[in-house]
Amino acid sequence: MPESRRLGEVSDRNLALELVRVTEAAAIAAARWIGRGKKNDADGAAVEAMRKAFDTVAIDGTVVIGEGEMDEAPMLYIGEKVGCGGPAMDIAVDPLEGTSITAKGGANSIATVALAERGNFLHAPDIYMEKIAVGGGLPEGVVSLDAPVKENLRNLALAKGLEVEELMVCMLDRDRHAEMIAKIREAGARIMLIGDGDVAGVIAASQPNTGVDMYLGSGGAPEGVLSAAALRCIGGQMQGKLLFEDDAQIERARTMGITDPNRIYSIEEMAKGDVMFAATGVTSGPMLNGVRRVGHGAVTHSIVMRSKSGTVRYIEAHHNFAKKNLDA
């Protein structure tokens, strides 16, 4: 292997580990607010911890998927610069996916971040996105946002060698999904309704141990890009379509480079090139264990993935607060 390529691999691996440190910091800070009924405080703690952790990461990063615009600081806003200098990178963040879950002490909230070279993430505005996602190892185009629910379920069942009645569809428990839920049940499939956290829901569709076969429904567009980044690394198919409520949202999207409001985006169009993804559990779920306080420290459980290698690593870290300056 050429020396330059070998050094590049080492650099990528080091950067992937740095991303885990970023999500660990956010998760530990958010965990302080588990079950306290204060979702904004939990989110704010995660944001500030993530921002501080980014100060040590050797990148010239720009947040392209964040929690708001510049006038909404202290959120990690779209256009904010992060990192201490290095290669130009685009950053997608959700410092606390599942704020309500955390506030209620529920399951499956995570801190998450994705990274790609400049220009490789869809600059999605903070609006809704219709999503459909399945795991890897399936025929290309097995499901589509253009197809009726019943057809997607039938095609997925055939591809997996299952009956439609054996399929499990994960989706957010929202009133806007009532018609879709009725169609899924009419077709005979089962449904896993989740209160929040559609990044984790999309990832679950790619993991055999979760029992989820497909993710479906509308959720945040920023979370859609993060989900696409994760699936690019772990394997799977996904499509997304932005859902605009008015002309003002369409015009705002145009300023971000989105010219066709009716376009259905493929996974590669939402997250292309070499992508890294990391997440740390805040509360426990099927994919990750939550933060666990132990004495004067904590144990965190994280996942880090790289699309270049396809490697998925789970990391359990033991943090000693007596030696580590963490706001937890």
C-alpha positions in Angstrom: 0.0 0.0 0.0 1.4 3.4 -0.9 2.6 5.4 2.1 0.2 8.4 1.4 -2.8 6.1 1.2 -1.8 4.3 4.5 -1.4 7.6 6.3 -4.8 8.7 4.9 -6.4 5.6 6.4 -4.8 6.3 9.8 -6.0 9.9 9.6 -9.6 8.8 8.8 -9.6 6.3 11.7 -8.4 9.0 14.1 -11.0 11.4 12.8 -13.7 8.7 13.3 -12.6 8.3 16.9 -12.7 12.1 17.4 -16.3 12.1 16.2 -17.2 9.5 18.9 -15.7 11.8 21.5 -18.0 14.6 20.3 -21.1 12.4 20.6 -20.0 11.0 23.9 -19.7 14.5 25.4 -23.1 15.5 24.1 -24.7 12.3 25.5 -23.1 12.6 28.9 -24.3 16.2 29.2 -27.8 15.3 28.1 -28.0 12.3 30.4 -28.0 14.7 33.4 -31.5 15.7 32.3 -33.0 12.2 31.8 -36.5 12.1 33.3 -36.6 15.7 34.5 -39.3 16.8 32.1 -37.1 19.6 30.7 -36.4 18.8 27.1 -35.0 22.2 26.2 -32.5 22.0 29.0 -31.4 18.6 27.9 -31.0 19.7 24.3 -29.2 22.9 25.3 -26.7 20.8 27.5 -26.0 18.5 24.6 -25.5 21.3 22.1 -23.0 23.2 24.3 -21.1 20.0 25.1 -20.9 19.0 21.4 -19.8 22.5 20.4 -17.0 22.5 23.0 -15.9 19.0 22.0 -15.7 20.1 18.3 -13.1 22.7 19.3 -10.4 20.0 19.5 -11.3 18.2 16.2 -8.7 18.8 13.4 -11.2 19.9 10.7 -12.4 23.1 9.0 -16.0 22.2 9.5 -19.2 23.9 8.5 -22.6 22.8 9.9 -24.9 22.3 7.0 -27.5 20.2 8.9 -28.1 21.8 12.3 -30.7 23.0 14.7 -31.6 26.3 13.2 -30.3 29.5 11.7 -27.7 31.9 13.0 -30.2 34.0 14.9 -31.3 31.0 16.9 -27.9 30.5 18.7 -26.9 28.9 21.1 -28.1 26.0 18.9 -25.5 24.5 16.5 -26.8 26.6 13.6 -26.6 26.1 9.9 -23.4 27.9 8.7 -21.6 27.7 12.0 -17.9 26.9 11.8 -16.5 24.1 14.0 -13.2 22.4 14.5 -9.7 23.7 15.1 -8.4 23.7 11.5 -7.8 21.0 8.9 -9.6 19.6 5.8 -12.8 21.3 4.7 -15.7 19.2 5.9 -19.5 19.5 6.0 -21.1 18.5 9.3 -24.6 17.2 10.0 -25.5 17.2 13.7 -28.4 16.3 16.0 -26.9 16.8 19.5 -29.9 15.1 21.1 -32.3 13.2 18.9 -35.2 12.4 21.1 -35.5 15.5 23.4 -38.9 14.5 24.6 -37.8 10.9 25.1 -34.9 12.1 27.3 -37.2 14.4 29.3 -39.6 11.5 30.0 -36.9 9.0 30.6 -38.0 6.9 27.6 -36.0 4.7 25.3 -33.7 5.2 22.3 -32.5 8.9 22.5 -29.1 9.4 21.0 -26.5 12.1 20.3 -25.3 11.9 16.7 -23.1 13.5 14.1 -22.1 12.8 10.5 -19.2 14.2 8.4 -18.4 14.4 4.7 -16.2 16.3 2.4 -17.4 19.8 1.6 -20.5 19.8 -0.7 -21.5 16.2 -0.1 -24.5 16.6 2.1 -27.9 17.8 0.9 -28.5 21.2 2.4 -31.9 20.4 3.7 -34.0 23.1 5.4 -35.6 22.5 8.7 -38.9 21.2 7.4 -40.6 17.8 7.1 -39.3 15.1 4.8 -41.2 12.0 3.7 -38.9 9.0 4.1 -38.7 5.3 3.2 -35.8 3.1 4.1 -34.8 -0.6 4.2 -31.7 -2.5 5.0 -28.9 -3.8 2.8 -28.7 -6.9 0.6 -32.0 -6.2 -1.3 -32.6 -5.6 -5.0 -32.1 -2.0 -5.9 -35.4 -0.1 -6.0 -37.3 -2.7 -4.0 -39.3 0.1 -2.4 -40.1 3.6 -3.6 -41.9 6.7 -2.4 -43.7 6.7 -5.7 -45.3 3.3 -5.0 -48.4 2.7 -2.9 -47.8 1.3 0.6 -49.3 -2.1 -0.3 -47.0 -2.5 -3.3 -43.9 -1.6 -1.3 -44.9 -4.2 1.4 -45.5 -6.9 -1.2 -42.2 -6.2 -3.0 -40.2 -6.1 0.2 -41.8 -9.4 1.4 -40.9 -11.1 -1.9 -37.3 -9.8 -1.7 -36.9 -11.1 1.8 -38.7 -14.4 1.3 -41.3 -13.5 3.8 -45.1 -13.0 4.0 -46.3 -9.5 4.3 -47.8 -10.4 7.7 -44.3 -11.1 8.9 -43.0 -7.6 8.1 -42.5 -4.9 10.7 -42.7 -1.2 9.7 -41.3 1.4 12.0 -42.8 4.9 12.0 -43.3 7.9 14.2 -46.5 7.9 16.3 -48.1 11.0 14.8 -51.7 11.9 13.8 -50.5 12.8 10.3 -49.7 9.1 9.8 -53.2 7.8 10.5 -54.1 7.1 6.9 -50.7 5.4 6.3 -51.1 3.3 9.4 -54.5 2.1 8.3 -53.1 1.1 4.9 -50.2 -0.8 6.4 -52.6 -2.7 8.7 -55.0 -3.3 5.9 -52.2 -4.9 3.9 -51.5 -7.2 6.9 -48.1 -5.9 8.1 -47.2 -5.1 11.7 -46.2 -1.6 12.9 -43.8 -0.4 15.5 -44.8 3.1 16.6 -42.1 5.3 18.2 -42.6 8.6 20.0 -39.4 10.3 18.6 -36.0 9.5 17.2 -36.4 8.7 13.5 -32.6 8.5 12.9 -32.5 5.6 15.2 -35.7 4.3 13.5 -34.1 4.4 10.0 -31.0 2.7 11.3 -33.1 0.0 12.9 -34.4 -1.0 9.5 -30.8 -2.0 8.6 -30.1 -4.1 11.7 -31.3 -7.7 11.8 -31.6 -7.8 15.6 -34.2 -5.0 15.8 -36.9 -6.9 13.9 -37.6 -3.8 11.8 -38.0 -4.4 8.1 -38.8 -0.9 6.8 -39.0 2.7 8.0 -41.8 4.8 6.6 -43.4 8.2 7.2 -42.5 11.9 7.6 -40.1 13.5 10.0 -37.5 16.2 10.1 -35.5 16.8 6.9 -32.2 17.3 8.8 -32.8 13.9 10.5 -33.3 12.5 7.0 -29.9 13.5 5.9 -28.3 12.1 9.1 -30.2 8.9 8.4 -28.9 8.7 4.9 -25.4 9.2 6.1 -25.7 6.3 8.5 -27.2 4.0 5.9 -24.4 4.9 3.4 -22.0 3.5 6.0 -24.0 0.5 7.3 -25.8 -0.5 4.1 -29.3 0.1 3.0 -31.6 2.0 0.7 -33.4 5.2 1.4 -35.4 7.9 -0.4 -36.6 11.3 0.8 -38.9 14.0 -0.4 -39.1 17.4 1.1 -42.6 18.5 2.2 -43.2 22.2 1.8 -46.0 23.9 3.6 -45.9 27.2 1.8 -44.1 29.3 -0.9 -41.9 30.9 1.8 -40.4 27.5 2.6 -39.9 26.8 -1.1 -38.1 30.1 -1.6 -35.9 29.4 1.4 -35.0 26.0 0.0 -34.0 27.7 -3.3 -31.4 29.8 -1.4 -29.9 26.5 -0.2 -29.6 25.1 -3.8 -32.9 23.1 -4.0 -34.5 24.0 -7.3 -37.1 21.2 -7.7 -39.6 21.1 -4.7 -41.0 17.8 -6.0 -37.8 15.9 -6.3 -37.4 12.5 -4.7 -33.8 12.2 -3.4 -31.8 9.0 -3.4 -29.6 8.1 -0.5 -26.5 9.1 -2.6 -28.0 12.5 -3.3 -28.6 13.1 0.4 -25.2 11.9 1.5 -22.5 11.2 -1.1 -18.8 10.6 -1.2 -16.9 9.3 1.8 -19.1 9.6 4.9 -18.5 9.1 8.6 -21.2 8.7 11.2 -21.1 8.4 15.0 -23.8 8.2 17.6 -23.8 7.7 21.4 -26.8 6.4 23.4 -28.3 8.8 25.9 -31.1 6.4 26.9 -31.0 2.7 26.0 -32.6 1.4 22.9 -32.2 -1.6 20.4 -29.1 -0.1 18.9 -27.2 1.5 21.8 -27.2 1.4 25.6 -27.7 4.7 27.4 -25.3 6.6 29.6 -24.8 4.8 32.9 -23.5 6.6 35.9 -20.9 4.6 37.8 -19.4 6.1 40.9 -17.6 9.4 39.9 -17.8 8.5 36.2 -20.0 7.1 33.5 -20.1 4.4 30.9 -21.1 5.3 27.3 -22.0 3.1 24.4 -21.4 4.4 20.9 -21.3 3.3 17.2 -19.0 4.7 14.6 -19.1 3.9 10.9 -17.3 4.8 7.7 -18.7 4.4 4.2 -15.2 4.0 2.7 -14.5 0.7 4.6 -18.0 -0.3 5.6 -16.6 -1.0 9.1 -19.0 -0.6 12.0 -17.5 -0.3 15.4 -19.3 -0.3 18.8 -17.3 1.4 21.5 -17.9 1.1 25.3 -16.0 3.9 27.1 -15.5 4.3 30.8 -15.2 8.0 31.8 -13.5 9.2 35.0 -14.9 12.6 35.9 -12.2 13.1 38.5 -9.7 13.3 35.6 -11.9 14.5 32.8 -13.5 17.9 32.6 -17.0 17.0 31.6 -20.1 18.9 32.5 -22.2 16.0 33.8 
